């Protein structure tokens, strides 16, 4: 389970940090309150602030960091059952983790849907408008094309229901970079069996780790990247992870086709 804290080292601000979080920075977009940017009623009234945010979060603007590639390495080793992410930046996909291994609990920019006729559009069909500061509209009915990001009050993606099968199967639960404040995502931290170890790598002590810890919980507080690097060192995977990062960086730079 991961949240915004794994992407801040890539340059993407989290939502709630005072002064530096996206909610603080969104005050410049002339919205009545920060959360309005993810509310359907406000979106239909004025979609421009959301698309300004979408342009800022465009996947090509940022790159995965060590933490994303750690999960990619877990996948490559056949150890990743599933990665549940609150993030909408798409860096898990960019790192090379297959979509089949991802549950993007709060949606994705990889696709979009017309808010009127419900036609689906791949990202190539609407990102050009966003990058030109235009609101994307359906070529068939002229409705606003909304990326498949979960707004307040909208149901989570159907794939989120995989947790019913995944969590009882888990041998270990890793939780990184999340405040564990947003439901129903936060409750997943309680969904593994009582005997299953849970490892929290985070800036702060959060959720039931703070007020109802389990006997097999392990907590590592502080910088997430440094903590992941230390974990990888203990596992003896440092060279493998370094090679993976170098290889994938070359691909992103277009040097390894």
Secondary structure, DSSP 4 states (H G I P E B T S, - for coil): -B-GGGTGGGT---SSSTTTSHHHHGGGG--SSGGGGGBHHHHHH--HHHHHHHHHT-GGG----HHHHHHHHHHHTT--S-EEE---S-HHHHTT--GGGEEETTEEEEEEEETTT--EEEGGGTHHHHHTT---B-TTT--BEEEEEPPBTSPPPGGGGGHHHHHHH-SEEEEES--S-STTGGGGGG-S-TTSEEEEEESS--THHHHS--TTEEEEES-HHHHHHHHHHHHT-HHHHHHHHHHHHHHHTT---
